[in-house]
Amino acid sequence: MLVKGQNYNSPTQYMFLDEKRRLGLVKRLKKQITKFEIKPEQLRFTTN
């Protein structure tokens, strides 16, 4: 902060580790769904 002249960022602005892991998992799943050409009806997800 002092060396780089940047403002202080509160730790509450950072994602918690479990949130980062969840986002990484979602990203990998989306990539695999695209790779294997899986259709939403094959996954049996329901949307309302």
WOLINKA-V855185 format. One record per residue. RES is the residue in one letter. PSI is psi in radians with two decimals (none if undefined). OMEGA is omega in whole degrees, 0 to 359 (999 if undefined). NEAR is the number of other C-alpha atoms within 10 Angstrom. Layout:
res={RES & RES}
psi={PSI & PSI}
omega={OMEGA & OMEGA}
near={NEAR & NEAR}
This chain:
res={M & L & V & K & G & Q & N & Y & N & S & P & T & Q & Y & M & F & L & D & E & K & R & R & L & G & L & V & K & R & L & K & K & Q & I & T & K & F & E & I & K & P & E & Q & L & R & F & T & T & N}
psi={-0.85 & -0.67 & -0.78 & -0.17 & 0.50 & 2.72 & 2.72 & 2.28 & 2.10 & 2.48 & -0.34 & -0.25 & -0.29 & 2.62 & 2.54 & 2.72 & -0.72 & -0.56 & -0.70 & -0.75 & -0.74 & -0.76 & -0.66 & -0.70 & -0.79 & -0.74 & -0.78 & -0.71 & -0.75 & -0.73 & -0.73 & -0.65 & -0.76 & -0.77 & -0.77 & 0.10 & 0.86 & 2.34 & 2.63 & -0.63 & -0.41 & -0.46 & -0.25 & 0.66 & 2.53 & 2.41 & 2.48 & none}
omega={181 & 183 & 185 & 180 & 180 & 176 & 178 & 175 & 180 & 179 & 180 & 179 & 181 & 176 & 175 & 185 & 180 & 177 & 178 & 179 & 180 & 179 & 177 & 178 & 179 & 180 & 179 & 180 & 178 & 180 & 180 & 178 & 178 & 182 & 183 & 177 & 180 & 179 & 180 & 181 & 176 & 180 & 180 & 172 & 176 & 177 & 179 & 999}
near={8 & 7 & 5 & 6 & 7 & 8 & 8 & 8 & 9 & 7 & 8 & 7 & 7 & 10 & 10 & 10 & 9 & 9 & 11 & 12 & 12 & 11 & 12 & 12 & 12 & 12 & 11 & 12 & 12 & 12 & 12 & 12 & 13 & 11 & 9 & 8 & 9 & 12 & 10 & 10 & 8 & 7 & 9 & 8 & 7 & 7 & 4 & 2}
